[in-house]
Amino acid sequence: MAGLDAALAGVVTWLQTNLMIDIVRVTRPVTGDPVLNPDTGNLEYPEPELVYEGIGGVIAAGAPGGISSLPSATLPWAEETMSPARLFTPLSAPMTARDDLVTVVTVHNPANTALLGRTWFCQDPGRASTVEVVRVTPMDMKQGPRGGRP
């Protein structure tokens, strides 16, 4: 497949130059119990593990999905919408894991800050196939509470 990889090298360069134009950060939440901070006397969770920080792109994956449960004041949970997206990173970036968190650190256009401050959950590890030019990771946006509800 070396010949195919060489033939696709131009596609890789184009994607990195024209599509993966923002800086993204992928972190892995730490599991386990909090630890005592002797300086403050508070229990604190360790910082998440940095998996990747570098070039990437967050692309909406179609129209936002519907509500995943029927809204009702009698239900013990709030309705949740689906906001699917795809993370594009170079093939050299590490593979993500389910529930890793993705944030956009820097946008290529300072006037377009809509991506800043949002977080996405990785739904699965990055996809893999026999012919690849970019790593594609399915994600869903982490939603905040609605209407001040916890």
Phi, psi and chi 1 to 4 in degrees:
 res  aa     phi    psi   chi1   chi2   chi3   chi4
   1 MET       -    1.3  -72.7  -72.1 -127.0      -
   2 ALA   -59.0  -36.8      -      -      -      -
   3 GLY   -63.8  -40.0      -      -      -      -
   4 LEU   -67.3  -41.4 -179.0   57.4      -      -
   5 ASP   -59.7  -41.3  -69.8  -18.6      -      -
   6 ALA   -65.9  -39.4      -      -      -      -
   7 ALA   -66.2  -31.9      -      -      -      -
   8 LEU   -88.6   -3.1  -66.9  174.1      -      -
   9 ALA   -58.1  -36.8      -      -      -      -
  10 GLY   -65.7  -35.6      -      -      -      -
  11 VAL   -65.6  -43.0  175.8      -      -      -
  12 VAL   -59.0  -47.9  171.3      -      -      -
  13 THR   -61.1  -43.7  -58.8      -      -      -
  14 TRP   -61.8  -45.6 -172.1   90.7      -      -
  15 LEU   -62.2  -42.4  -73.5  169.7      -      -
  16 GLN   -68.8  -31.5  -70.1 -178.3   -4.3      -
  17 THR   -80.9  -33.5  -56.7      -      -      -
  18 ASN  -113.8  -17.0  -64.5  -68.4      -      -
  19 LEU  -118.7  -43.1 -171.6   62.2      -      -
  20 MET   -91.9   70.2  -67.0 -176.5  -82.7      -
  21 ILE  -110.4    5.6   50.7 -180.0      -      -
  22 ASP  -113.2  170.0  -63.9  -37.0      -      -
  23 ILE  -104.9  124.5  -56.9  -62.2      -      -
  24 VAL  -116.5  154.5  -62.4      -      -      -
  25 ARG  -126.2  131.0  179.1 -179.1  -62.8  141.1
  26 VAL  -114.5  124.3  179.5      -      -      -
  27 THR  -123.3  153.5   56.9      -      -      -
  28 ARG  -112.2  117.0 -175.0  158.2  -62.3  141.7
  29 PRO   -58.0  142.2  -20.2   30.7      -      -
  30 VAL   -83.3  136.8  176.6      -      -      -
  31 THR  -102.6  162.6   58.8      -      -      -
  32 GLY   109.5 -175.2      -      -      -      -
  33 ASP   -84.2  155.0  -64.5  -32.8      -      -
  34 PRO   -69.2  160.0   23.5  -30.1      -      -
  35 VAL  -116.0  153.4  -66.1      -      -      -
  36 LEU   -76.2  127.0  178.2   64.9      -      -
  37 ASN   -90.9  110.0 -179.8  -26.4      -      -
  38 PRO   -66.4  -23.8   18.2  -24.4      -      -
  39 ASP   -73.0  -36.1  -63.8  -29.2      -      -
  40 THR  -105.7  -20.5   64.5      -      -      -
  41 GLY    78.6    7.9      -      -      -      -
  42 ASN   -99.4  150.7  -65.1  -34.2      -      -
  43 LEU   -81.7  131.5  -68.8  174.6      -      -
  44 GLU  -134.4  142.9  -61.2  175.0   -4.0      -
  45 TYR   -82.2  142.1  -74.7   95.0      -      -
  46 PRO   -62.1  157.0  -15.2   24.6      -      -
  47 GLU   -63.5  146.5  -70.3  -66.1  -43.8      -
  48 PRO   -62.2  154.7   -5.6   10.6      -      -
  49 GLU   -78.5  129.5  174.3 -170.6  -13.0      -
  50 LEU   -77.8  119.0  178.7   63.9      -      -
  51 VAL   -93.3  -42.9  175.1      -      -      -
  52 TYR  -159.4  140.1  172.3   75.7      -      -
  53 GLU  -142.5  121.3 -174.7  165.2  -28.9      -
  54 GLY   173.0 -162.2      -      -      -      -
  55 ILE   -65.7  147.5   62.7  169.7      -      -
  56 GLY  -176.5  177.7      -      -      -      -
  57 GLY  -146.1  140.3      -      -      -      -
  58 VAL  -109.1  120.4  172.3      -      -      -
  59 ILE  -120.1  127.0  -49.9  -62.7      -      -
  60 ALA   -60.8  139.2      -      -      -      -
  61 ALA  -104.1   66.3      -      -      -      -
  62 GLY    88.2 -170.3      -      -      -      -
  63 ALA   -71.5  150.4      -      -      -      -
  64 PRO   -56.6  143.1  -21.3   29.9      -      -
  65 GLY   -77.3  176.9      -      -      -      -
  66 GLY   -80.6 -174.3      -      -      -      -
  67 ILE   -77.4  135.1  -65.3  173.3      -      -
  68 SER   -84.6   -3.7   60.3      -      -      -
  69 SER  -148.6  156.7   65.1      -      -      -
  70 LEU   -75.0  127.6  -63.4  173.5      -      -
  71 PRO   -66.7  133.7    7.1   -6.6      -      -
  72 SER  -160.6  137.7  170.3      -      -      -
  73 ALA   -68.2  -15.9      -      -      -      -
  74 THR   -90.8   -7.9   62.1      -      -      -
  75 LEU   -81.3  147.3  -66.1  176.6      -      -
  76 PRO   -79.8    3.5   27.2  -32.9      -      -
  77 TRP  -133.9  159.5   62.6   84.3      -      -
  78 ALA   -88.5  150.5      -      -      -      -
  79 GLU   -65.1  151.1   66.6  -85.3    6.0      -
  80 GLU  -131.3  129.2 -175.3   72.6   31.8      -
  81 THR   -91.7  159.8   59.3      -      -      -
  82 MET  -102.3  133.5  -57.5  -71.9  -72.8      -
  83 SER  -131.1   75.4  -62.4      -      -      -
  84 PRO   -68.3  146.2   23.8  -30.2      -      -
  85 ALA  -150.0  170.5      -      -      -      -
  86 ARG  -127.5  137.2  -61.5  -73.4 -177.8 -102.3
  87 LEU   -99.5  126.2  171.5   65.1      -      -
  88 PHE  -106.7  124.3  -71.6    7.2      -      -
  89 THR  -135.1  161.6   53.1      -      -      -
  90 PRO   -63.4  156.3  -15.7   24.7      -      -
  91 LEU   -62.9  -21.1  -67.5  174.8      -      -
  92 SER   -76.7  -13.8   59.3      -      -      -
  93 ALA   -70.3  147.7      -      -      -      -
  94 PRO   -64.8  154.6    0.7    1.9      -      -
  95 MET   -69.8  136.1 -169.5   73.5   75.7      -
  96 THR   -80.8  168.6   60.5      -      -      -
  97 ALA  -120.5  159.1      -      -      -      -
  98 ARG   -55.8  136.0 -177.0  178.2  173.2   93.1
  99 ASP    76.2    4.9  -63.6  -31.8      -      -
 100 ASP   -61.2  153.9  -79.5   -3.2      -      -
 101 LEU  -109.3  137.1  -61.4  173.3      -      -
 102 VAL  -118.1  131.0  176.1      -      -      -
 103 THR  -130.3  152.7   55.4      -      -      -
 104 VAL   -94.8  120.8  176.2      -      -      -
 105 VAL   -86.9  -42.7  178.0      -      -      -
 106 THR  -139.4  135.4  -53.8      -      -      -
 107 VAL  -102.5  149.3  -68.6      -      -      -
 108 HIS   -68.8  -27.6   67.3  -77.1      -      -
 109 ASN  -114.4  107.0  179.3   -7.5      -      -
 110 PRO   -59.0  -20.5  -14.5   22.4      -      -
 111 ALA   -80.2  -15.5      -      -      -      -
 112 ASN  -110.0   89.8 -176.1    4.7      -      -
 113 THR  -103.8   15.2   59.3      -      -      -
 114 ALA   -61.2  -26.6      -      -      -      -
 115 LEU   -80.9  -22.4  -70.7  174.9      -      -
 116 LEU   -71.6  139.9  -61.8  175.7      -      -
 117 GLY    87.0   -2.7      -      -      -      -
 118 ARG   -99.2  154.7  -63.0 -178.1 -170.8 -148.9
 119 THR  -133.1  141.6  -56.3      -      -      -
 120 TRP  -121.4  146.7  -69.0  -96.0      -      -
 121 PHE   -91.8  134.9  -69.8  105.5      -      -
 122 CYS   -75.1  125.6  -67.5      -      -      -
 123 GLN   -83.0  -27.5  -65.6  177.0  -45.4      -
 124 ASP  -151.2  167.6  -69.8  -50.7      -      -
 125 PRO   -61.7  160.9  -19.6   29.5      -      -
 126 GLY   -52.9  142.3      -      -      -      -
 127 ARG   -70.7  156.1  -65.4 -171.7  172.6  172.1
 128 ALA  -136.0  147.5      -      -      -      -
 129 SER  -153.1  172.1   65.4      -      -      -
 130 THR   -72.2  -24.9   56.0      -      -      -
 131 VAL  -121.5  114.6  178.0      -      -      -
 132 GLU  -133.1  143.4  -65.6 -180.0  -51.6      -
 133 VAL  -125.4  -15.1  -67.6      -      -      -
 134 VAL  -154.2  148.4   63.5      -      -      -
 135 ARG   -84.9  128.2 -174.3  169.4  -40.9  -72.6
 136 VAL  -115.2  125.3  179.1      -      -      -
 137 THR  -121.9  120.8  -56.1      -      -      -
 138 PRO   -72.1  138.2   17.7  -20.8      -      -
 139 MET  -138.2  167.3  -55.5 -175.2  -56.5      -
 140 ASP  -138.3  138.7 -171.5   29.8      -      -
 141 MET   -68.9  137.3 -168.6 -178.4  -34.0      -
 142 LYS   -75.3  120.4 -178.0  178.1  176.7 -176.2
 143 GLN   -92.8  145.0  -57.5  -71.2  -27.5      -
 144 GLY   -89.4  170.4      -      -      -      -
 145 PRO   -65.6  149.6   18.8  -25.2      -      -
 146 ARG   -94.5  138.9  -79.9 -170.4 -171.0 -155.2
 147 GLY    54.6   33.0      -      -      -      -
 148 GLY    77.9    2.5      -      -      -      -
 149 ARG   -75.4  146.7  -69.3 -174.4  -69.1 -168.1
 150 PRO   -69.4      -   15.6  -18.6      -      -
